[in-house]
């Protein structure tokens, strides 16, 4: 296939990281399907791609709902063609799923409002975080991966996390979910190898988006203690930029440069995993 006929699907395309990926794919000549829950955010990315002469369509879809993704696939095939690249970027955390303590506090057993620990979290919210990150990766892989398997060609890139390698404090649900993304990446890579579909993951370190800014910065613009902790464990002493994920993505989707690469997880983290912080 000529690159100009290739189709890429990016879930979570309205977000900071995946919008950058989508725009770069469009610059390379891919026709890009932008999937997400908020049409307004997708349309901003779509307009930018089109202003640069690229092709993109926006589709509101719930990645954790199989019927929603099946319907999205019908639209994509009709308007763009069969996909050869899938970026599973939809996911994320919810502030309601965070604890505000790093270890057990007796006060959480009494539901004292100043302490939000594991034992007074909402299990519904906890489960929602797991669902959007796990099934939100599985279901698009199930639907769009079937298209790739029929073509005997394709690349799937899942978005993992630092939480995939070690549990970070306060975010038990997110850590559990992102650890499962790595396991599923390895399993699916093994399973789809006979179909000539490669499956890998990128594990971003600490990149800023609308949600994480609220965690890393106070209202006056100063860094929170969590930001100090993160940067103290990051040898490069800064947060990542969305553009710094593009090189890794482009290597993994390249059928020549990464032809023998499947089932791996690539950290793009400024050295976070290499540093014990001591």
C-alpha positions in Angstrom: 0.0 0.0 0.0 1.2 3.5 -0.7 1.4 5.6 2.4 -1.1 8.1 1.0 -3.7 5.3 1.1 -3.1 4.3 4.7 -5.5 5.0 7.4 -4.7 5.7 11.1 -7.1 5.6 14.0 -6.3 7.6 17.1 -8.4 7.2 20.2 -8.3 9.9 22.8 -7.4 12.2 19.9 -8.7 15.3 21.6 -6.1 15.0 24.3 -2.7 16.7 24.6 -0.5 13.7 23.7 -2.7 11.9 21.1 -3.6 15.1 19.3 0.1 15.6 18.6 0.4 12.0 17.4 -2.7 12.4 15.1 -1.4 15.6 13.6 2.0 14.1 12.8 0.4 11.0 11.2 -1.7 13.4 9.0 1.5 15.2 8.0 2.9 11.9 6.8 0.0 11.4 4.5 -2.2 9.2 6.7 -5.9 9.7 6.6 -6.7 10.0 10.3 -9.9 9.0 12.2 -10.0 11.0 15.4 -12.0 9.2 18.2 -13.0 10.7 21.5 -15.9 11.5 23.8 -16.0 15.3 23.2 -16.7 16.4 19.6 -15.5 20.0 20.2 -12.0 18.9 21.2 -11.8 16.5 18.2 -13.0 19.3 15.8 -10.1 21.5 16.9 -7.6 18.8 15.9 -9.5 18.0 12.7 -9.5 21.7 11.7 -5.7 22.0 12.3 -5.0 18.9 10.2 -7.2 20.1 7.4 -5.6 23.5 7.5 -2.3 21.8 6.7 -3.8 19.9 3.8 -4.3 16.7 5.7 -7.4 14.4 5.9 -9.2 13.8 9.2 -12.6 13.0 10.4 -14.0 13.3 14.0 -16.1 10.5 15.5 -17.6 10.6 19.0 -17.2 7.2 20.4 -16.9 5.4 23.8 -13.8 3.1 23.6 -15.2 1.0 26.5 -18.4 0.2 24.6 -18.1 -2.4 21.8 -21.2 -1.3 19.9 -19.9 2.3 19.9 -16.6 1.2 18.3 -18.3 -1.1 15.8 -20.3 1.8 14.6 -17.2 4.0 14.5 -15.5 1.3 12.4 -18.3 1.4 9.8 -17.9 5.1 9.4 -14.1 4.9 9.1 -14.3 2.1 6.4 -16.9 4.1 4.5 -15.2 7.5 4.6 -11.5 6.6 4.8 -10.9 2.9 4.2 -9.3 0.1 6.1 -7.1 1.0 9.0 -3.4 0.0 9.2 -2.4 1.9 12.3 -4.2 2.1 15.7 -3.1 4.4 18.5 -4.9 3.3 21.7 -4.6 6.6 23.5 -8.0 7.0 25.2 -7.9 6.5 29.0 -6.7 8.7 31.8 -7.5 9.1 35.5 -10.2 10.8 37.5 -9.4 13.1 40.4 -12.2 11.3 42.4 -10.1 8.1 42.2 -7.1 9.7 43.9 -6.4 9.3 47.6 -5.0 12.3 49.4 -2.8 10.2 51.7 0.1 7.9 50.8 -0.7 5.3 53.4 -3.5 4.1 55.7 -4.9 6.6 58.0 -7.4 5.6 60.8 -9.6 8.5 60.0 -10.6 7.1 56.6 -12.5 4.3 58.4 -14.8 7.0 59.9 -15.3 8.8 56.6 -13.7 11.9 57.9 -13.9 14.4 55.0 -10.3 15.7 55.3 -8.9 12.2 54.6 -9.6 10.4 51.4 -7.9 7.0 51.6 -8.5 3.7 49.9 -11.3 2.7 52.3 -13.4 5.7 51.5 -12.9 5.9 47.8 -15.9 5.3 45.5 -15.6 1.8 44.1 -17.7 2.9 41.2 -15.2 5.6 40.3 -12.3 3.1 40.9 -13.9 0.6 38.5 -14.6 3.4 35.9 -10.9 4.2 35.8 -10.0 0.6 35.3 -12.7 0.2 32.6 -11.7 3.1 30.4 -8.0 2.2 30.5 -8.3 -1.5 30.1 -11.4 -2.3 28.1 -10.8 1.1 26.4 -7.6 -0.6 25.0 -9.0 -4.1 24.5 -12.2 -3.2 22.6 -10.6 -1.0 19.9 -7.9 -3.6 19.5 -10.7 -6.2 19.1 -12.7 -4.3 16.5 -9.9 -2.5 14.5 -7.4 -5.4 15.0 -9.8 -7.7 13.2 -9.6 -5.4 10.2 -5.8 -5.5 10.3 -5.8 -9.3 10.7 -7.9 -9.7 7.5 -5.4 -7.5 5.6 -2.5 -9.3 7.2 -1.0 -5.9 7.9 -1.1 -3.5 10.8 0.4 -1.8 13.8 -1.2 -1.2 17.2 0.4 1.1 19.7 -1.0 1.1 23.2 -0.3 3.9 25.7 1.1 2.6 28.9 2.5 4.7 31.9 5.1 4.9 34.6 2.4 3.2 36.7 2.8 0.2 34.4 6.2 -0.6 35.9 5.7 0.5 39.5 2.7 1.5 41.6 2.8 5.2 42.3 1.2 6.6 45.4 -2.4 7.9 45.4 -3.5 6.3 42.1 -4.3 2.7 42.8 -6.9 2.3 40.1 -4.9 4.0 37.4 -1.8 2.0 38.3 -3.7 -1.3 38.2 -5.2 -0.4 34.8 -2.0 0.7 33.2 -0.1 -2.4 34.4 -2.8 -4.5 32.7 -2.2 -2.5 29.5 1.4 -3.8 29.4 0.3 -7.4 30.0 -2.3 -7.2 27.3 0.2 -5.6 24.9 2.5 -8.6 25.3 -0.3 -11.1 25.0 -1.8 -9.5 21.9 1.6 -9.1 20.2 2.1 -12.9 20.6 -1.4 -13.7 19.4 -1.4 -11.4 16.3 2.2 -12.2 15.1 0.9 -14.8 12.6 -1.4 -12.2 11.1 1.5 -9.8 10.5 0.2 -7.3 13.0 2.7 -5.8 15.4 1.6 -4.6 18.9 3.8 -2.4 21.1 3.3 0.2 23.7 4.7 3.6 24.6 5.0 4.5 28.3 5.1 8.2 28.7 6.8 9.6 31.8 5.3 12.8 33.3 3.7 15.0 30.6 1.4 17.9 31.4 -2.2 18.0 30.3 -5.3 19.8 31.7 -5.8 17.1 34.4 -2.2 16.8 35.5 -1.7 20.5 35.7 -4.2 20.6 38.5 -2.1 18.0 40.3 1.3 19.4 39.6 0.6 23.1 40.1 -1.1 25.3 42.7 -3.5 28.0 41.7 -0.7 30.6 42.0 1.4 28.7 39.5 3.9 27.2 41.9 4.6 23.5 41.9 2.9 21.2 44.3 4.8 18.8 46.5 3.8 16.0 44.1 5.5 17.9 41.2 8.6 18.3 43.3 8.6 14.6 44.1 8.2 13.7 40.4 10.9 16.0 39.2 13.2 14.9 42.0 13.0 11.3 40.5 13.4 12.5 36.9 17.1 13.0 36.0 16.2 15.5 33.2 14.4 17.6 35.9 11.5 18.6 33.7 8.2 17.4 32.3 7.9 15.9 28.9 6.5 17.6 25.8 4.0 15.9 23.6 6.3 16.3 20.5 8.8 14.1 22.3 6.6 11.0 21.8 6.5 11.4 18.0 9.9 9.8 17.3 9.1 6.7 19.2 5.7 6.4 17.5 7.2 6.8 14.1 9.8 4.1 14.7 7.2 1.7 16.0 4.8 2.2 13.0 7.7 1.9 10.4 7.4 -1.6 8.8 11.1 -1.4 7.9 12.8 0.2 10.9 10.7 -1.8 13.4 9.9 -4.9 11.3 11.1 -7.3 14.0 9.8 -5.3 16.9 6.6 -6.5 18.7 5.5 -7.0 22.3 7.7 -4.3 23.8 7.0 -1.2 26.0 9.2 1.8 25.4 9.5 4.3 28.2 9.8 8.0 27.2 10.3 9.3 30.6 13.3 11.6 31.0 15.1 8.8 33.0 12.4 8.4 35.6 12.5 4.6 35.7 16.3 4.6 35.8 16.4 6.7 39.0 15.7 5.5 42.5 15.6 9.1 43.7 18.3 8.3 46.3 
